[in-house]
Amino acid sequence: MSDLTFLPAVVMAEQIRKKKLPPVELVEAHLAQIEKLNPRLNAFVQVDAERARRAAEDAGIAIMQKKTLGPLHGVPVSVKSSISVAGLRCESGTRLRAGLVAAQNAPLVGRLKAAGAIILGVTNTPEFLMAWETDNLLYGRTNNPWDLERTPGGSSGGEAAAIAAGMSASGVGSDGGGSIRVPAHFTGICGLKPTPGRIPATGHFPESAGPFALIGVVGPMARTVADLKALFEVMQGPDVGDTCAAPVPVRWPSEEETRNLKIGYFEDDGRTPVTPETRTAVRTAAEALRSAGFQVERFQPEGLEEARRLWHKFFVVAGGMLLRPMFKRDMFKRDMFKQDMFKEGDADLSPILKQFLEWSAAEPALTGRALLDAWVRRDLLRARFLAQMQQYPILLCPAAAIPAFRHGERNWQVEGKTVHYLDAWSYTEFFNLLGNPAAVVPVAHSPEGLPIGVQIVGRPWEEEEVLTVAAALEKECGAWKIPAGLRGK
């Protein structure tokens, strides 16, 4: 494998600017890596090799002509296939959109290209993004580069696998319930879920609208925090298509401001147990930040269980209500909330989404009154939670209850208790419901050698503080590592 493809994206950009690394050579190295590894990992669903080569040639010419270069000039990146990239498939893993090609770039894609990034292609997702593993009827399952028998997570699992395997320098995912952070945790990379509206979700499908505007975001994924910061700076900023957008300028905290950030950490939420190695990882992260000069204390926030329940209403119940009608043309003739809509032989519905919709249909449908009540309770809870964060502007906690699981698993024994599928990711779901920015940084490994990430949570619109603490944690806990499944290959 080429060492070029495992360089940090910011190092790639620096070497290109200094004329030490031709963009054509860098793109060819990534295309070769894709050709070698994608048959096993199935991360990319479409590779745009010819346009990437032309863009690399143009990038090289610009350097020779001493034109002004963007911060990502010549850096090869990838994009989740639920985000519009002009001329590439935007199918969101469903047969209902099979063959659909985006007519224009999402704003964040336009910003990446304006910064000089080269789009290599688009990556795999579960159907309609409604799963924490990546598999669908269009392209099949994506495998984790640490262990091919395990998932890289979902719904940004293809993106995470591509970045972890050196097939992409960095990229873009989306997150409505951990879909950036869980795959980052599973594959040993970094990911940022921003505040809704900080990076525009315009051009994403399903659209971030209604209840999903409160919880669904797009954000950067990369192997290092420095790369997250570079992508964040390029992609952030308001767009009229995102109803949550606000003109918040980028402001990185000073060293003194950073050191004054008080950090509260918790090893579990009091309901869903985590593996012993996950507890150890959180404690390791807390001690590392303490050694770096931060004031770090144990702190158990109030309201996490209510946040989990409300997230379930918005994502699982409301999500199912929005998606079920798409699979039945005669939806007005039938009760769209009954499980018997889903036939065993339904050719368009993937097993993973079928399971999700059945879970959703088993819940009482949200009436207008019930939705209004949940919305009000969410806002009141958010106010109480942010009041707690006046004392602890940064929280440190698990990213998930377990490391990467084997394909198809749905429950696990942890500390003598059964942890069910939807509960294992509650540690990320809290902060979708509450609207907090949160990053994941790899810290440790399980006994099987699987990566374990730790989650860093901040207050809304304070991504810069989150990323600054994430960089300090990364510095203390060591650099990113090539996945064990790829070493020596």
C-alpha positions as CSV (number, residue, x, y, z in Angstrom):
1,M,0.0,0.0,0.0
2,S,1.1,3.5,-0.7
3,D,2.3,5.5,2.3
4,L,1.0,8.6,0.5
5,T,-2.6,7.7,1.1
6,F,-2.2,7.6,4.8
7,L,-0.7,11.1,5.2
8,P,-2.9,13.6,7.0
9,A,-4.9,15.7,4.5
10,V,-3.3,18.9,5.8
11,V,0.2,17.4,5.2
12,M,-0.9,16.4,1.7
13,A,-2.0,20.0,1.0
14,E,1.2,21.5,2.5
15,Q,3.4,19.2,0.3
16,I,1.4,20.1,-2.8
17,R,1.8,23.8,-2.0
18,K,5.6,23.3,-1.6
19,K,5.7,21.4,-4.9
20,K,7.0,18.3,-3.2
21,L,3.9,16.2,-4.1
22,P,2.2,16.4,-7.5
23,P,-1.6,16.2,-7.3
24,V,-1.6,13.7,-10.1
25,E,0.6,11.4,-8.2
26,L,-1.6,11.7,-5.1
27,V,-4.8,11.1,-6.9
28,E,-3.3,8.0,-8.7
29,A,-2.2,6.6,-5.4
30,H,-5.7,6.9,-4.0
31,L,-7.3,5.4,-7.1
32,A,-4.8,2.5,-6.9
33,Q,-5.8,2.0,-3.2
34,I,-9.4,2.0,-4.1
35,E,-8.8,-0.6,-6.9
36,K,-7.0,-2.8,-4.4
37,L,-9.1,-2.5,-1.3
38,N,-12.7,-1.6,-2.4
39,P,-13.5,-5.1,-3.7
40,R,-13.0,-6.4,-0.1
41,L,-14.4,-3.3,1.8
42,N,-17.2,-2.2,-0.6
43,A,-16.9,1.4,0.7
44,F,-17.3,3.3,-2.6
45,V,-20.4,2.9,-4.7
46,Q,-19.1,5.1,-7.5
47,V,-15.6,6.2,-8.3
48,D,-15.2,9.3,-10.5
49,A,-11.7,8.4,-11.7
50,E,-11.6,10.4,-14.9
51,R,-12.9,13.6,-13.5
52,A,-10.5,13.2,-10.5
53,R,-7.6,12.8,-12.9
54,R,-8.6,15.9,-14.8
55,A,-9.0,17.9,-11.6
56,A,-5.5,16.7,-10.4
57,E,-4.0,17.8,-13.7
58,D,-5.7,21.2,-13.4
59,A,-4.4,21.4,-9.8
60,G,-0.9,20.7,-10.9
61,I,-1.1,23.4,-13.6
62,A,-2.4,26.0,-11.1
63,I,0.6,25.3,-8.9
64,M,3.1,25.8,-11.8
65,Q,1.3,29.1,-12.7
66,K,1.5,30.2,-9.0
67,K,-2.2,30.8,-8.8
68,T,-3.8,31.3,-5.4
69,L,-4.4,27.9,-3.9
70,G,-7.2,26.9,-1.5
71,P,-6.5,25.2,1.8
72,L,-7.3,21.7,0.4
73,H,-5.7,22.2,-3.1
74,G,-5.2,18.8,-4.6
75,V,-6.4,16.8,-1.7
76,P,-8.6,13.7,-2.7
77,V,-11.8,13.4,-0.7
78,S,-15.0,11.4,-0.7
79,V,-18.6,12.2,0.0
80,K,-21.4,10.0,1.4
81,S,-23.9,9.1,-1.3
82,S,-26.8,10.8,0.4
83,I,-25.2,14.2,-0.4
84,S,-25.5,15.7,-3.9
85,V,-22.3,15.7,-6.0
86,A,-23.1,16.9,-9.6
87,G,-22.9,14.0,-12.0
88,L,-22.6,11.3,-9.3
89,R,-25.2,9.0,-7.8
90,C,-27.2,10.2,-4.9
91,E,-29.2,7.1,-4.1
92,S,-29.1,7.0,-0.2
93,G,-28.9,3.2,-0.5
94,T,-32.4,2.6,-1.7
95,R,-33.8,1.0,-4.8
96,L,-36.5,3.8,-4.9
97,R,-33.7,6.1,-6.0
98,A,-31.6,3.6,-8.0
99,G,-29.7,5.3,-10.8
100,L,-30.5,8.8,-9.6
101,V,-27.7,11.2,-10.5
102,A,-27.4,14.6,-8.7
103,A,-27.8,17.6,-11.1
104,Q,-25.8,20.0,-8.9
105,N,-23.5,20.1,-6.0
106,A,-24.7,20.5,-2.4
107,P,-23.3,23.8,-1.0
108,L,-20.8,22.0,1.2
109,V,-19.5,20.1,-1.9
110,G,-19.2,23.4,-3.8
111,R,-17.2,24.8,-0.9
112,L,-14.8,21.8,-0.8
113,K,-14.2,22.1,-4.5
114,A,-13.6,25.9,-4.2
115,A,-11.0,25.1,-1.5
116,G,-9.2,22.8,-4.1
117,A,-10.4,19.4,-2.9
118,I,-10.8,16.7,-5.5
119,I,-13.8,14.5,-5.3
120,L,-12.9,10.8,-5.8
121,G,-16.4,9.4,-5.6
122,V,-19.4,8.6,-3.3
123,T,-19.6,6.1,-0.5
124,N,-22.1,3.4,0.6
125,T,-24.9,3.8,3.2
126,P,-27.7,1.7,4.6
127,E,-31.1,2.2,3.0
128,F,-32.4,5.7,3.8
129,L,-29.6,5.9,6.3
130,M,-31.7,4.2,9.0
131,A,-29.2,1.9,10.5
132,W,-25.9,1.7,12.4
133,E,-24.5,-0.8,10.0
134,T,-24.0,-0.3,6.2
135,D,-25.8,-2.7,4.0
136,N,-28.5,-2.4,1.2
137,L,-30.1,-4.1,-1.7
138,L,-28.3,-1.9,-4.3
139,Y,-24.7,-2.5,-3.4
140,G,-24.5,-4.9,-0.5
141,R,-22.7,-4.6,2.8
142,T,-19.6,-2.6,3.7
143,N,-16.9,-4.2,5.7
144,N,-14.7,-2.8,8.5
145,P,-11.0,-2.6,7.6
146,W,-10.1,-3.7,11.1
147,D,-12.0,-6.9,10.7
148,L,-14.0,-7.8,7.5
149,E,-16.5,-9.8,9.5
150,R,-17.6,-6.6,11.3
151,T,-19.4,-3.5,10.2
152,P,-17.8,-0.1,10.0
153,G,-21.1,1.3,11.4
154,G,-23.7,3.4,9.8
155,S,-25.0,5.3,8.3
156,S,-21.7,6.9,7.2
157,G,-20.1,3.5,7.2
158,G,-18.8,3.6,3.6
159,E,-17.2,7.0,4.3
160,A,-15.6,5.8,7.5
161,A,-14.2,2.6,5.9
162,A,-12.8,4.6,2.9
163,I,-11.0,7.0,5.1
164,A,-9.7,4.4,7.6
165,A,-8.3,2.3,4.7
166,G,-6.5,5.2,3.0
167,M,-8.9,5.2,0.0
168,S,-9.8,8.8,0.8
169,A,-7.9,11.5,2.6
170,S,-11.0,12.7,4.4
171,G,-14.7,13.3,3.6
172,V,-18.2,14.1,4.5
173,G,-20.8,12.1,6.4
174,S,-24.2,12.9,8.0
175,D,-25.5,12.2,11.5
176,G,-29.1,12.0,12.9
177,G,-28.3,9.5,15.7
178,G,-24.6,8.9,15.7
179,S,-24.1,8.2,12.0
180,I,-20.8,10.1,11.9
181,R,-19.6,9.4,15.4
182,V,-20.4,5.6,15.6
183,P,-18.6,4.8,12.3
184,A,-15.6,7.0,13.4
185,H,-15.5,5.0,16.7
186,F,-15.8,1.7,14.9
187,T,-13.0,2.4,12.4
188,G,-10.6,4.3,14.5
189,I,-10.9,7.7,12.8
190,C,-12.2,11.1,13.9
191,G,-15.6,12.6,13.2
192,L,-17.5,15.8,14.0
193,K,-21.3,16.2,14.4
194,P,-21.8,20.0,14.3
195,T,-24.6,22.1,15.7
196,P,-27.6,21.9,13.3
197,G,-27.1,24.7,10.7
198,R,-23.4,25.3,11.3
199,I,-22.5,23.3,8.2
200,P,-25.5,23.5,5.7
201,A,-27.4,20.2,5.2
202,T,-28.8,21.6,1.9
203,G,-28.5,18.9,-0.8
204,H,-28.8,15.9,1.6
205,F,-31.4,13.2,1.1
206,P,-33.5,12.5,3.2
207,E,-33.9,16.3,3.7
208,S,-33.2,17.8,7.1
209,A,-36.7,19.2,7.6
210,G,-39.4,19.0,10.3
211,P,-38.3,17.1,13.3
212,F,-35.2,16.0,11.4
213,A,-34.0,19.6,11.1
214,L,-33.5,19.5,14.9
215,I,-31.4,16.3,14.9
216,G,-29.9,15.7,11.5
217,V,-26.6,17.3,10.4
218,V,-23.7,16.9,7.9
219,G,-20.1,17.0,9.1
220,P,-16.5,16.1,8.4
221,M,-14.7,12.8,8.9
222,A,-11.0,12.3,8.8
223,R,-8.0,10.4,10.3
224,T,-6.8,13.4,12.4
225,V,-8.3,16.3,14.3
226,A,-6.3,18.7,12.2
227,D,-8.0,17.4,9.1
228,L,-11.4,17.8,10.8
229,K,-10.6,21.4,11.6
230,A,-9.5,22.1,8.0
231,L,-12.7,20.6,6.5
232,F,-14.9,22.3,9.2
233,E,-13.4,25.7,8.3
234,V,-14.1,25.2,4.6
235,M,-17.6,23.7,4.9
236,Q,-19.1,25.9,7.7
237,G,-21.2,28.9,7.2
238,P,-24.9,29.6,6.5
239,D,-26.9,28.6,3.5
240,V,-30.5,29.7,2.7
241,G,-31.5,26.0,2.1
242,D,-30.8,25.1,5.7
243,T,-33.5,26.5,8.0
244,C,-31.3,26.1,11.1
245,A,-28.4,28.1,9.6
246,A,-27.0,31.2,11.4
247,P,-24.1,33.5,10.5
248,V,-21.7,32.3,13.2
249,P,-18.1,33.4,12.5
250,V,-15.2,31.0,13.0
251,R,-13.4,31.8,16.3
252,W,-10.8,29.6,17.7
253,P,-10.3,30.0,21.4
254,S,-7.0,31.3,22.8
255,E,-4.8,29.1,24.9
256,E,-5.9,30.8,28.0
257,E,-9.6,30.3,27.1
258,T,-9.0,26.7,26.3
259,R,-7.3,26.0,29.6
260,N,-10.3,27.5,31.4
261,L,-12.7,25.1,29.8
262,K,-14.0,22.9,32.6
263,I,-14.6,19.3,31.5
264,G,-17.1,16.9,33.1
265,Y,-16.9,13.2,32.3
266,F,-19.1,10.2,32.8
267,E,-18.4,6.5,32.0
268,D,-22.0,5.4,31.5
269,D,-25.5,7.0,31.5
270,G,-26.8,4.9,34.4
271,R,-29.0,2.8,32.1
272,T,-27.0,1.3,29.2
273,P,-23.8,-0.4,30.4
274,V,-20.6,-0.1,28.4
275,T,-17.7,-2.6,27.9
276,P,-14.9,-2.5,30.5
277,E,-12.5,-1.3,27.8
278,T,-14.9,1.6,27.0
279,R,-14.9,2.7,30.6
280,T,-11.1,2.5,30.6
281,A,-10.9,4.6,27.5
282,V,-13.1,7.3,29.0
283,R,-10.9,7.3,32.2
284,T,-7.8,7.4,30.0
285,A,-9.1,10.3,28.1
286,A,-10.0,12.2,31.3
287,E,-6.6,11.6,32.8
288,A,-4.9,12.6,29.5
289,L,-6.8,15.9,29.4
290,R,-6.0,16.5,33.1
291,S,-2.3,16.0,32.3
292,A,-2.6,18.5,29.5
293,G,-3.7,21.1,32.0
294,F,-7.5,20.9,31.9
295,Q,-9.7,20.8,35.0
296,V,-11.5,17.5,34.6
297,E,-14.1,16.2,37.1
298,R,-16.7,13.4,37.2
299,F,-20.1,14.7,36.3
300,Q,-23.3,12.9,35.6
301,P,-25.7,15.2,33.6
302,E,-29.4,15.1,34.4
303,G,-31.9,14.5,31.7
304,L,-30.1,11.9,29.6
305,E,-32.9,9.3,29.8
306,E,-35.5,11.8,28.8
307,A,-33.3,12.9,25.9
308,R,-33.0,9.2,24.8
309,R,-36.8,8.8,24.9
310,L,-37.5,12.0,23.0
311,W,-34.9,11.2,20.3
312,H,-36.6,7.8,19.8
313,K,-39.9,9.7,19.1
314,F,-38.3,12.0,16.6
315,F,-36.0,9.5,14.8
316,V,-37.6,6.1,15.1
317,V,-41.3,6.9,15.3
318,A,-41.5,10.0,13.2
319,G,-38.8,8.6,10.8
320,G,-40.9,5.5,10.2
321,M,-44.0,7.6,9.6
322,L,-42.2,9.6,6.9
323,L,-40.7,6.6,5.2
324,R,-43.4,3.9,5.2
325,P,-45.6,5.6,2.6
326,M,-42.8,5.6,0.1
327,F,-43.0,1.8,-0.3
328,K,-46.7,1.5,-1.0
329,R,-48.4,3.2,-4.0
330,D,-51.8,2.4,-2.5
331,M,-50.9,4.0,0.8
332,F,-54.2,5.9,0.9
333,K,-56.2,2.7,0.7
334,R,-54.4,1.0,3.7
335,D,-53.5,1.8,7.2
336,M,-49.9,3.0,6.7
337,F,-49.1,2.4,10.4
338,K,-49.7,-1.4,10.4
339,Q,-46.8,-3.9,10.2
340,D,-48.6,-6.1,7.7
341,M,-47.7,-3.6,5.0
342,F,-44.3,-5.1,4.9
343,K,-44.4,-8.4,3.0
344,E,-41.6,-10.9,3.2
345,G,-41.0,-10.7,-0.6
346,D,-41.0,-6.9,-0.9
347,A,-38.4,-6.4,-3.7
348,D,-37.7,-2.7,-2.8
349,L,-37.3,-2.9,1.0
350,S,-33.9,-4.0,2.5
351,P,-34.1,-6.3,5.5
352,I,-32.4,-3.7,7.7
353,L,-34.9,-1.0,6.8
354,K,-37.8,-3.5,7.1
355,Q,-36.7,-4.2,10.6
356,F,-36.4,-0.5,11.5
357,L,-39.9,0.2,10.1
358,E,-41.3,-2.7,12.1
359,W,-39.8,-1.2,15.3
360,S,-41.3,2.1,14.4
361,A,-44.7,0.7,13.5
362,A,-44.8,-1.1,16.9
363,E,-44.9,2.3,18.6
364,P,-48.0,4.5,18.9
365,A,-48.2,6.8,16.0
366,L,-47.4,10.5,16.7
367,T,-50.6,12.5,16.7
368,G,-50.4,16.3,16.2
369,R,-50.8,16.7,20.0
370,A,-48.1,14.0,20.8
371,L,-45.6,15.6,18.4
372,L,-46.3,19.1,19.8
373,D,-45.8,17.7,23.3
374,A,-42.5,16.0,22.4
375,W,-41.3,19.2,20.7
376,V,-42.0,21.3,23.8
377,R,-40.5,18.8,26.1
378,R,-37.4,18.7,24.0
379,D,-36.9,22.5,24.1
380,L,-37.5,22.6,27.9
381,L,-35.0,19.7,28.4
382,R,-32.5,21.4,26.2
383,A,-32.7,24.6,28.2
384,R,-32.1,22.7,31.4
385,F,-29.2,20.7,29.9
386,L,-27.5,23.8,28.6
387,A,-27.8,25.4,32.1
388,Q,-25.8,22.4,33.4
389,M,-23.2,23.0,30.8
390,Q,-22.6,26.5,32.2
391,Q,-20.4,24.7,34.7
392,Y,-19.0,22.1,32.3
393,P,-18.8,23.6,28.8
394,I,-17.2,20.3,27.6
395,L,-18.4,16.8,28.4
396,L,-16.4,13.6,27.9
397,C,-18.2,10.3,27.5
398,P,-18.4,7.0,25.5
399,A,-19.3,7.1,21.8
400,A,-21.1,3.8,22.1
401,A,-21.6,0.9,24.5
402,I,-19.6,-1.5,22.4
403,P,-16.9,-1.5,19.7
404,A,-17.6,-2.6,16.1
405,F,-20.0,-5.6,16.0
406,R,-20.3,-8.5,13.7
407,H,-22.6,-8.1,10.7
408,G,-26.2,-8.7,11.6
409,E,-25.8,-8.8,15.4
410,R,-28.7,-7.1,17.3
411,N,-27.9,-7.5,21.0
412,W,-24.9,-8.0,23.2
413,Q,-24.1,-9.1,26.8
414,V,-22.3,-6.3,28.6
415,E,-21.6,-6.3,32.4
416,G,-24.2,-9.1,32.9
417,K,-27.0,-7.2,31.0
418,T,-28.4,-7.5,27.5
419,V,-27.7,-4.3,25.5
420,H,-30.2,-4.0,22.6
421,Y,-29.4,-2.5,19.2
422,L,-31.1,0.8,19.5
423,D,-29.8,1.3,23.1
424,A,-26.1,0.7,22.2
425,W,-25.9,4.1,20.5
426,S,-27.8,6.2,23.0
427,Y,-24.5,8.0,23.9
428,T,-24.6,9.7,20.5
429,E,-28.4,10.0,20.3
430,F,-28.5,12.3,23.3
431,F,-26.7,15.0,21.6
432,N,-28.6,14.8,18.3
433,L,-31.8,15.5,20.3
434,L,-30.1,18.3,22.3
435,G,-28.4,19.9,19.3
436,N,-24.8,19.8,20.8
437,P,-21.7,19.6,18.6
438,A,-19.7,16.5,19.4
439,A,-16.5,14.9,18.1
440,V,-15.1,11.4,18.4
441,V,-11.4,10.7,18.8
442,P,-9.8,7.2,18.9
443,V,-8.3,6.5,22.3
444,A,-7.9,2.8,22.9
445,H,-8.5,-0.7,21.6
446,S,-10.7,-3.7,22.7
447,P,-9.2,-7.1,23.5
448,E,-9.9,-8.1,19.9
449,G,-7.9,-5.2,18.7
450,L,-10.9,-3.1,17.7
451,P,-10.7,0.7,18.0
452,I,-12.5,2.6,20.8
453,G,-13.3,6.2,20.4
454,V,-14.3,8.8,23.1
455,Q,-16.8,11.5,22.6
456,I,-16.2,15.2,23.3
457,V,-19.4,17.3,23.5
458,G,-19.7,21.1,23.6
459,R,-22.3,23.8,23.7
460,P,-24.2,24.7,20.5
461,W,-22.2,26.8,18.0
462,E,-18.9,26.0,19.9
463,E,-17.4,23.5,17.5
464,E,-14.1,25.3,17.8
465,E,-13.9,24.5,21.5
466,V,-14.8,20.9,20.9
467,L,-12.1,20.5,18.2
468,T,-9.5,22.3,20.3
469,V,-10.1,19.8,23.2
470,A,-10.2,16.9,20.7
471,A,-6.8,18.0,19.3
472,A,-5.3,18.1,22.9
473,L,-6.7,14.6,23.5
474,E,-5.3,13.3,20.3
475,K,-1.9,14.7,21.1
476,E,-1.9,13.0,24.5
477,C,-3.3,9.6,23.4
478,G,-1.1,9.1,20.3
479,A,-1.5,9.3,16.5
480,W,-3.9,7.5,14.2
481,K,-3.0,3.9,13.4
482,I,-3.4,1.9,10.2
483,P,-6.2,-0.7,10.7
484,A,-4.9,-4.1,11.8
485,G,-6.7,-5.8,8.9
486,L,-4.6,-3.8,6.4
487,R,-1.1,-4.0,7.9
488,G,1.3,-5.8,5.7
489,K,-1.2,-6.1,2.9
